[in-house]
Amino acid sequence: MENQPAPPAQAFSDADRAAVYQAIFSRRDVRGQFLPTPVPDALLSRVLMAAHHAPSVGFMQPWNFLLVRSQAVKQRVHDVFAEANAEAALMFPDEKREIYSQLKLQGILEAPINLCITCDRTRTGPVVLGRTHMPTMDLYSSVCAVQNLWLAARAEGLGVGWVSIFHEKALQDALGIPQHIVPIAYLCIGYVSHFNDRPELEKAGWLPRLPINELVYFEQWGEADAGHNLPLTAALSEMQAAIQGQGIFPK
Ligand SMILES: Cc1cc2nc3c(=O)[nH]c(=O)nc-3n(C[C@H](O)[C@H](O)[C@H](O)COP(=O)(O)O)c2cc1C
């Protein structure tokens, strides 16, 4: 682009940067498009290793990766989902309940691989560098592992769907997870027929993507731009309009 300063020496090449953004903007939560095609172990090892290289508070690495390939275990987990999902449907007002009941919210039985990413809050003892005053930081670390895996999977052409409609204890029981280990993400993983160009919940009219400029504050909570950040806010608006229009990140 014109009038852009030269990128710092540490920046990726244009093609590599584009690939990173492509992974981010084309990642989707996948529920209904799984194919039975087996996922090669070499590929699976790469996405698991990507997860294991996530940031973690105090380098605690509180995660474990519980792989589920057995159809019997998947069925147990699906039963736990079905119970929670029936309860969840009743919690929405009538007009939303109708849409909710038509949504497919998991691909547990269809996906060749299920993976539970957990957090062991005791992993490195009671005092953890960086977690001393904000105890939930270990949970967030395991979430970072989920996101690393999700993006790496997208780059590999592998779909991932996060299922969270469970009673936590019932999920722990279905998977033999001890009580002190927190299940962070239950993921359905596999090759897919296609990736949607936008979130399924957006397509279904559940919720729209929020305008980013309403979410960015300046200097103090809740404060909009006082006019000092016009190039930034204009760039964000323009980019969001382009993404909404084309469904892709503009090059
Ligand atoms: C913590 C978390 C839990 C989620 N749980 C579910 C779920 O139980 N079922 C489902 O269909 N999608 C679930 N999702 C996926 C979201 O609905 C999805 O990320 C969102 O609609 C945006 O779509 P996208 O991921 O395709 O961009 C979850 C996502 C996150 C981050």
Ligand as a Chemical Component Dictionary entry (heavy atoms), coordinates in Angstrom:
data_LIG
# 
_chem_comp.id                   LIG 
_chem_comp.type                 NON-POLYMER 
_chem_comp.pdbx_formal_charge   0 
_chem_comp.three_letter_code    LIG 
# 
loop_
_chem_comp_atom.comp_id 
_chem_comp_atom.atom_id 
_chem_comp_atom.alt_atom_id 
_chem_comp_atom.type_symbol 
_chem_comp_atom.charge 
_chem_comp_atom.model_Cartn_x 
_chem_comp_atom.model_Cartn_y 
_chem_comp_atom.model_Cartn_z 
_chem_comp_atom.pdbx_ordinal 
LIG C1  C1  C 0 -16.172 -21.137 24.562 1  
LIG C2  C2  C 0 -16.959 -21.521 23.340 2  
LIG C3  C3  C 0 -17.991 -22.438 23.454 3  
LIG C4  C4  C 0 -18.758 -22.782 22.326 4  
LIG N1  N1  N 0 -19.738 -23.718 22.434 5  
LIG C5  C5  C 0 -20.438 -24.096 21.329 6  
LIG C6  C6  C 0 -21.425 -25.135 21.402 7  
LIG O1  O1  O 0 -21.677 -25.725 22.442 8  
LIG N2  N2  N 0 -22.092 -25.471 20.272 9  
LIG C7  C7  C 0 -21.848 -24.824 19.081 10 
LIG O2  O2  O 0 -22.478 -25.167 18.080 11 
LIG N3  N3  N 0 -20.890 -23.850 18.987 12 
LIG C8  C8  C 0 -20.190 -23.488 20.077 13 
LIG N4  N4  N 0 -19.219 -22.525 19.976 14 
LIG C9  C9  C 0 -18.958 -21.895 18.663 15 
LIG C10 C10 C 0 -19.553 -20.505 18.550 16 
LIG O3  O3  O 0 -20.933 -20.565 18.380 17 
LIG C11 C11 C 0 -18.878 -19.804 17.361 18 
LIG O4  O4  O 0 -17.525 -19.677 17.643 19 
LIG C12 C12 C 0 -19.458 -18.435 17.055 20 
LIG O5  O5  O 0 -20.795 -18.546 16.674 21 
LIG C13 C13 C 0 -18.678 -17.723 15.947 22 
LIG O6  O6  O 0 -18.584 -18.546 14.809 23 
LIG P1  P1  P 0 -17.188 -18.971 14.183 24 
LIG O7  O7  O 0 -16.419 -19.714 15.260 25 
LIG O8  O8  O 0 -17.535 -19.857 13.019 26 
LIG O9  O9  O 0 -16.474 -17.727 13.783 27 
LIG C14 C14 C 0 -18.462 -22.176 21.076 28 
LIG C15 C15 C 0 -17.400 -21.268 20.979 29 
LIG C16 C16 C 0 -16.657 -20.942 22.085 30 
LIG C17 C17 C 0 -15.505 -19.971 21.940 31 
# 
loop_
_chem_comp_bond.comp_id 
_chem_comp_bond.atom_id_1 
_chem_comp_bond.atom_id_2 
_chem_comp_bond.value_order 
_chem_comp_bond.pdbx_ordinal 
LIG C1  C2  SING 1  
LIG C2  C3  SING 2  
LIG C2  C16 DOUB 3  
LIG C3  C4  DOUB 4  
LIG C4  N1  SING 5  
LIG C4  C14 SING 6  
LIG N1  C5  DOUB 7  
LIG C5  C6  SING 8  
LIG C5  C8  SING 9  
LIG C6  O1  DOUB 10 
LIG C6  N2  SING 11 
LIG N2  C7  SING 12 
LIG C7  O2  DOUB 13 
LIG C7  N3  SING 14 
LIG N3  C8  DOUB 15 
LIG C8  N4  SING 16 
LIG N4  C9  SING 17 
LIG N4  C14 SING 18 
LIG C9  C10 SING 19 
LIG C10 O3  SING 20 
LIG C10 C11 SING 21 
LIG C11 O4  SING 22 
LIG C11 C12 SING 23 
LIG C12 O5  SING 24 
LIG C12 C13 SING 25 
LIG C13 O6  SING 26 
LIG O6  P1  SING 27 
LIG P1  O7  DOUB 28 
LIG P1  O8  SING 29 
LIG P1  O9  SING 30 
LIG C14 C15 DOUB 31 
LIG C15 C16 SING 32 
LIG C16 C17 SING 33 
# 
